[in-house]
Every structure is written in C-alpha cells, then in structure tokens.
Amino acid sequence: MGVTWNLIGALFNQGSAFAINIIIARLLGRTLFGEYSIILSTLMTISLIAQVSTGITATRYLAEFRVRDPDRAGRILGLCTIVSAATGALAVIILCSLAPWLSDHILKAPHLSLSLQIGGGFLFFAVINGYQIGALSGLENFKNLAKAGLCNSCLMVPLCSLGAWNWGINGALTGLAISGMVNWLIHQHFLKEASRAQGIFPSYHELGRERRALTNFVLPAALSGLISMPALWLANVFLVRSPNGYNEMAMYSAAMNIRTLILLLPRNINNVSCSILNYQKGLVNENEYRRTYWINLIITSVLVLAGGIVVYFAGQRILGLFGKSFEEASPVLLILLLSGFIEIVAISLYQVMQTKKMMWLTLFGVAIPNHVTLVILAYLIAPHLGAMGLAWAYTAGWAIALLSISVVVRRTGVTL
C-alpha cells in the first residue's frame, strides 16, 4: 500500500507541475517559458541546498528508529525542524539580496530580478516542505502524503494558471508561493498527527547527542547537495547564455518535464523501498533487506524501460502539448530518456550506500565525478548544440555515477 499511496501523491504533485508548465508555455510562448524555467531551476537549486539534506535525514533516521528508539527519532525530528526553518529564512534573504546581480550578470536578463524576489516566498516553504515530506516518508505515512498532494494540486494549478494569465511569470510565481504556504500547513498537521500516533515527539534538547548523525550522514549528504544542485543550475545557465538560449531552455525544460513523468513511478517505488530498507536494517533483518533491494532494482528498471518505449513512439505528440514549436525537441527527449534509464538504475543500486551510511564515499566517489562531468561537458557543448548538448552532458554525468556506484555495491556483497 505504501507504493500505491506514494504514487498517488506523486501523481498529483508531478501531474500538477506538468499541467502548469504546459499552461504557462501556451500562455506565454517559448521565450517566456524559457525564462520561467530558469527562474524555477534557480529556486529549486537554492531550496535543495538550503534543506541541507534534512529530508533524506528525516527519512533515514525516522525509518530506522521510530520503533527501536522513539526518543532518538524525536531528537532527529526536532533537529530537522530547527535547521530547515533557519536555512530557509537565510536562503530567502540571500536570494532577495543577490537577485539584481544574478539576473543582470548571470542570467543576462535584468528584468527577471523582481521575479526572483517574488520566488522567495516559494523558496522558504519549499525548504520546510522538503523536510516534512522526508519525515512523513520515514514514518511510512504515505496515505497522508497523497492527501496533501491532492490538496496542493487542486490549489496550485488554478492559482498559477490565473496568475500567469493576468500577470505573466510573476503571477505564476505568486501562485507557487501561496500554494507552498498552504502545503506547509497541511504537511505540518499530518506530521504532528503521524508522529504522535507512533509515540514520537519532537525534542529540542540534547541535540548534541546526534553529533555522529551530523558528521557521518547529514554533513556529507549536505555537501553532495551543495555540489549537485549548483552544478545542475550552472549547466542550465550555460544553455541560457548561448545564442537563442531561452528558446533552447524552453525545449530542454519541456523534454525534461516528460522525462520526469516517465520516472515518476520508478522514483516513488525507490522512495518507498528506501524507507523499507532502513526499517529492515534497524530490525537487523538481512534476508528481507536483500530481497527488498533486488526486487526494487528489477521492478524500477523494467518500468523505466517500458515508459521509455511508449514515449519513443509518442514523444513528439506529447511535446506538442506545450505548443507546436516544441515538437522539434524530440531528439532532446530521446537523449533524456536514455539518461533516465541510467539514473533509475544508479539510484536503485545506490540505496545500499545510503542505508549503510556510505555518505562520504557518495560525496567523493559519486556526486563529484557525476557533476564535474556534467558541468564540463555543458560548458563545452551546450553553447554549440543547445538543448541537445545539455541533454548529452546530463546523460554522461549519470553514466559516470552509475559506474562508480556499481563498483562500490559489488564490493558490499549484496546478493540474492
């Protein structure tokens, strides 16, 4: 049931984001949609850095200790609450201060300064929502996550659509900020309810006892995010600064939206599997751990292959939903589908490293090689090949990550 509810919630969240992107692309046209896409990329990059991995930390430790050690689970919950609120507020301050410089010198579009500042409202709630979603996943409260996704979709789509219709990009971003605030309130209610039901109460005392969790898991995971998200954003910046960059960004974003839908089910199965694996590890149930791991790897790989085949034949028509001019992004979509398969296999294999707390190895052996490859190739080929060049750079980065993860996992001896 966990997979089902998690998928329902993700369908509402990702489906609404997909619908909003189509609506904005049709209302504003390709160039303005490209501008909206780079702003959203900037906001998501900053939000994921500001989360400092509180989402994955909450999932990891609540799943393992919610039964075995509720007091420690409460301390982790309290720690994530404090950190996400503080870093979220700091991120908004920094964004609003640097918006004129970012828009003028980096994005080469000074008129986007106000849009970045309006996006600060969305940014703050995105940081906190990330931790709340991770905590609810760790508590295996997927049913309420699905309910929250439904509520968010019903609010976000009309707000962003009406905002874009009346005030363009700034209106759409205002809609995102309002829906983010409501989503935070809903998640907070469900998290309080779920944690109390399992005898877990957020604790803000003796947080120093979690030093090992901070140094062995949170710090390397946060550093991985500090590398990965700026790398993805920088690769996008190389694209928008190229000739006809915002049009190319629009095509890349449309293809990436379709890729995201294809990976929706495999990713959510991975999320549920991650929580189960950590739970089984906490119970020291090695046989069930191995069985869950391999079943997840096989199912997610088959699903992304099947989805890729469907889109291979229907991709041009799906791209046409964004507008007739987007159909020429079909080659970009095919490259991104290849990267999607590589990514899902890599993430499924990576769960061994996550559950065994190999976070420093993840940082130096996976995250850095992956994203250094992406940035270098994007710098070299995106200005010449446009969206297709960025898609190839993205694919090469994940291929390097898969190779690194495969070597590590093989050495752990996790077999059927």
Sequence and secondary structure as in RCSB ss.txt:
>XXXX:A:sequence
MGVTWNLIGALFNQGSAFAINIIIARLLGRTLFGEYSIILSTLMTISLIAQVSTGITATRYLAEFRVRDPDRAGR
ILGLCTIVSAATGALAVIILCSLAPWLSDHILKAPHLSLSLQIGGGFLFFAVINGYQIGALSGLENFKNLAKAGL
CNSCLMVPLCSLGAWNWGINGALTGLAISGMVNWLIHQHFLKEASRAQGIFPSYHELGRERRALTNFVLPAALSG
LISMPALWLANVFLVRSPNGYNEMAMYSAAMNIRTLILLLPRNINNVSCSILNYQKGLVNENEYRRTYWINLIIT
SVLVLAGGIVVYFAGQRILGLFGKSFEEASPVLLILLLSGFIEIVAISLYQVMQTKKMMWLTLFGVAIPNHVTLV
ILAYLIAPHLGAMGLAWAYTAGWAIALLSISVVVRRTGVTL
>XXXX:A:secstr
 HHHHHHHHHHHHHHHHHHHHHHHHHHHHHHHHHHHHHHHHHHHHHHHHHTTTHHHHHHHHHHHHHHH HHHHHH
HHHHHHHHHHHHHHHHHHHHHHHHHHIIIIISS GGGHHHHHHHHHHHHHHHHHHHHHHHHHHTT HHHHHHHHH
HHHHHHHHHHHHHHHHHHHHHHHHHHHHHHHHHHHHHHHHHHHHHHHTT     S GGGGHHHIIIIIHHHHHHH
HHHHHHHHHHHHHHHTSTTHHHHHHHHHHHHHHHHHHTHHHHHHHHHHHHHHHHHHHTT HHHHHHHHHHHHHHH
HHHHHHHHHHHHHHHHHHHGGG GGGGGGHHHHHHHHHHHHHHHHHHHHHHHHHHTT HHHHIIIIIHHHHHHHH
HHHHHHHHHHTHHHHHHHHHHHHHHHHHHHHHHHHHHT   
